[in-house]
Amino acid sequence: MSSALWQLTLTRFREFYREPAALFWVYGFPLVLAFALGMAFREGSVPPASVDVQADAAHQDATEKLRAALAADAGIRVTVSDEPAARQRLRTAKTDLVVVPRPGSAAGHEFLYDATRSEGVLARNAADRALVRAAGPVAALPEERAVTEPGSRYIDFLIPGLLGINLLGGGLFGVGFAVADLRVRKLLKRFTATPMRRSDFLLSLMISRLVFTLLDVALLLTFSHFMFDIRVRGDWLALVALIVAGGAAFAGLGLLIGARAKTLETAAGLVNAVMLPMYVLSGVFFSAARFPEGMQGFIQVLPLTAVNDGLRAIMNDGSGFAALGRPLLVLAAWGGVSFALALRFFRWR
């Protein structure tokens, strides 16, 4: 190997290990991602099937008999609910199966489940096994009603998550990168000759990004409606308020990142360091409930978790402002603190 080739190779090595962001994303981040996904999808005991027994005031003995027979199976978690609550829980995928007492039928009960969900089919099989075991070998086949409940499909779960990461990416990339780019191109220092305040400049970035974000969300909602029949079943005003709060909170985080980032590489590293963990932890592509109980406190205070939970409550559960207490509080805290810190640390040069 020639001396020039050797020295050039050593130079590339030195440039690499002297850049902490590069070391993290090449060696550290894959390990962090593997650990997080391993915690979410770790091997362990199979979670119990969630089954609701529909309460029937006229046949309380039959209801209790069904509840006791199902509760005797360790693979079933039983809840007794009235008919509206049971149907609501089935529609929102809070339960996998509803068992309805039918004292006049041969089997004495009826199964109600969503045949398009694997959890519903598995819960139906588990409940049938438990009830046959309780009734003995001469048990009759139960009546069944396989239904497709609006809001219980995976696409109904996924679209609010995609809306959430759209808000997150718009705030971090659209604001944080914009400020870093202005600084790299030496444009920020030119504003020092103007009489404007830093707060006006930073707020203008947030407001303009928020307008573009609202257009992005409207486009995605329209596309989802016509392609996948995604509907907003709750309060539209509450939905808009949540989107505005989420966009403002993420824009505040973007401002904080761009406030001191002097290079685009630094801004990119910080944006990804904030964004990618929330992609994994905040229930975008799968439920955050998969993570251990000890992590739930941290996950629930993440701003993307608050946005995703609020969007699903409004779009799938049909909720309104009553469901937005915690999400709006979390977003207000993140947005307010981020903007205050960005205002404190921001420099024109």
N, C-alpha and C positions, 0 to 999 in steps of 0.2 A: 504493500500500500504506500502510495507516494506521500511525502510530507504534507503537501497541500491538501490532499484528500483527507488525511488523518486530522489535520487542524480544523478543516471545515466541518468534519463530523463531530469533533469535540465541541465546536462552537454551537452546533445545533443542540447537543446534549445540555450544554450550559444554559442556553436560552430556555429550554424546556423546564429543567428543574428549578430555575430561578423564578418561574412564574407559578405562584401558589394556586391560582385558579385552574391552570392546566393540570397540575398534579391532582387536584381534587376531582375534576370531572373525568379524568382518565382512570384513576385508580380508586378514589374514594367513593364517588357517587354510585358506581355499579354495586359496591358492597352495601351502601346504605339502602339502595333500591331493593337488592336481594333480601336484606334483613326485613324491610318493611313488608314486602309481599310475602315473605316467608311467615311473618307473624299473622298476616291476614288469612293465608291459605295453609296454615300449618296442619299437619295430621293430628287427629285427636278423635275423641268420641263423636259420633254422628249427632248433630243437634236434634232435639225432639221435634216431632211434627206439632204444629199449632192447630188445635181443633176447638171450635166453638160448639157448645150444645145450646140450641135455641130454647130459651125459657118459654114454657107454656103454662100459664096460670091454671088452665083447666086440667092439666095433666102433670101436676107437680111430681107425683110418684114416678111417672115414666121419665121425666127429665132427670131426676136424681139417680134413677137406675142407670141411665145412659152415662151420666157423669161418673158414677162410681166405677162402672165397667171400663170406661176409657182411662180413668186415672190409675187403674191398676196396672196399666202398661207403662213401663218406664220410658218408652220411646214416644210418648204422647204428652203434650202439655195442654191441659183442658181449661177452658174458660166458659162460664155460663153467661150468656148475653140474651137480651130480648131481640126480637126479630129485626128492628131497624139497626141496632148496634151490630148484630151479627152480619147483616148484609153489608153494612158500611165497612166492617173489618175485612170481609172477604173482598170487597171491591178495591180496597187500598192495600191488599196483600199483607195485612196485619195478622190474618189467620189464613190457613191453607184449606180448611174444610169446615163446613157447617153441618152438624147432625141435627135433623129436625125430628122430634118425637111424632110418631104416627101410630097411636095405640090400635087403631082399627085395621092396620095393614098386617100382612103375614109376618114381616120381620119386626115390626114395631117402630121403625125409624126410616128416615130418608137421608141420603147424602146429597149435599149441594156443594159443588166445587168447580173451579175453573179448569177445564180440560186442557187448556193451552199452557198451563204452568206445570212443570215437572213436580214442584212441591205439592201441588194439589192432588196429583195422581198418587204420589207416594203417601200423602196423608190419608187418602181414601183407602189405600191398601192396608195401612197400619191400623186405622180405625176398624175396618172390616175384620181384621185378624183379632183385635181385642174383643170385639163384640161377639164374634163366633166362639171364641174361647169362653166367654162368660155364659153364652146361651147353651153351649154343648153342641154335639155333632148334628143335631136335627135343626139347626138354625136355618131360617129361610133367607133367601136373597133379598137385600134391601132395595127399595126404590132409589133411583139415582136421577139427578138433574145436573147435567154438565152445562155450565154457562160460561160465557166470555164476558167478564166484567170490565167496563171501561175504567182505565186508570191502573189496571193490574198487570199490563204487559210490560216486558222489559224496555221497549221503546218509550213507554210512558215514564219509566224510571230514568232512562238515559237522557232524554231531551232536556229536562231541567238541569242536569249535570253539565251538558254541553253549553247551555245558556250561562251557567255559572263560570265555566272556564273562559267563555267568550268575554265576560265582564272582567275577569281577572287578567287575561292577556291584554285586553284593551287598555286597562289602567297601567300595567307594568311596562309593556312595550310601547304603547302609544304615548305615555307621559315620560317614564324614566328614560327611555331611549331618545326621545325627542330633546330632552334637556341635555343629555350627554352629547348628542350630536351637535347641538348649538354651541356647547362649550368647546368641542374638538375643532369646529370650524371657526373659532374665535369670534362668533357672533354675539355671545352673551355679554362680553365686555363692552360692546358698542352700546348696549342699553344703559350703561352707567351714565352716559351723557344725557339721558332723558330724565324728566322729573317724576316718572312713575315710581310707585312703591313696589317692593318685592312681593308683597301680598297680592297686589293687583296682577302682577305677571304670573304668579303661580296659580291663582284662581282662574285666570283666563285659560291656562293650559288644561286645568281640570274640567272647566265648563265645556270647552270645545271638544275634548275627548268624550265627555258624557253625551253630547249630542250625537256624535258618530256612533257611540255604543248603542244608543237607543235605536238608531236606524238598523244596526247589525242585528239587534235582538228582534226587531219587528220583521226583518227579512227571514230570520231563522224560524220564528213562530209561524209565519205565513207558509213557508216551505213545508214545515212539519205538519201543519194542518191539512194541506192538500195531498201530501205524499203518504202520511201515516195516520191521519185522522186524529191528531193531537189537539185537544181542546183545553181551554182554560175554564175550569168548572167553578172557580171561586170568584172573588171580587177583583175586577180589572183594576180598580183604583189602588187596591192593596198591592197588586202585582207591579204596577208602575212605581209606587212608592218604594218597594223593595229593590227594584232594578236601579232606581236613582240612588238609593242609599248604598247599594253594593258597588255601583260604578264610582261613586264619590270616595268610598273607602279604599278601593283598589287604586284609584287615581292618586289618593294621598300616599299610599305605599310607593307608587311610581315616582312621585315627587321626592320622597325621602331618598330613594335610590339615586335619582338623578341629581340630588342637591350637591353631592360632593364627588360623584364619579367623574374622573378626569379623562378616562378613555372609554371607547366603546366596548373594549374587551372587559374592563372592570364592570361596566353597566350590565353586559351580557351575563357575566358570572353571578352578579348579585340578583338579577331578575330570575335566572334559573334556580338559584339557591332558595329563593322565596316561593317560586311558582311550582316547581316539580314535587316537593314534599306534599303540597296541598292537593296536587293532582292525585296522589296515591292515597292520602289519608282522609280526604274530605268527602268521600262517597260520590265520586263522579261516575265511575264505571261499575262499581259494586258497592254494596252497603258498607258504611263505616262500622256497623255493628260486628263485622267480621274480626275486628281488632280486639285484643284482650281488654278486659274491663279496666285494667290499670291505665290504659292509654286514652280512655274515653274522655276524661276530664280535659286533657290537652286538645283532643280532636274537636270537642264541642266549642272551644273558644276560638277556633280558627275562623277567619272571615269567610272563606269559601264554604265551610260546613254550614255556617249560618245562612248563606245565600241559597245553597242547595236545599237545605231543610225547608226554608221558607217558600221557595219556588214549588217544591213538591206538595207542600201543604195547600197552596193556593190552586195549583194546576190539577192535581190528582185528587186531593181530599175535599176540594170545594170550600176551603176556608177563606177567611177574610183577615181583617186587621187583628182579630183576636188571637191569631196564631203567630203574629209577627213580633210579639213583645220581646222575646229573647233575641231573635235574629237582628232586629233593629238596634237593640242595645249593644250587641257585640259589634255591629258595623259602625255605630256611632263612636264607640270607644277606639276602634282601629283607625277610622278616618280622622277623628279629632286629634289623637296623639300623633299620627303620622304627619298631618299637615303642620301641627305646631312644631314638631322636630325639624321638618323640612324648612320651615320659615326661619328657624334658629340657625341651622347649619348651612343654608344656601349661601353661596358666594358667586359673584358675577364672573370671577376669573378662575 
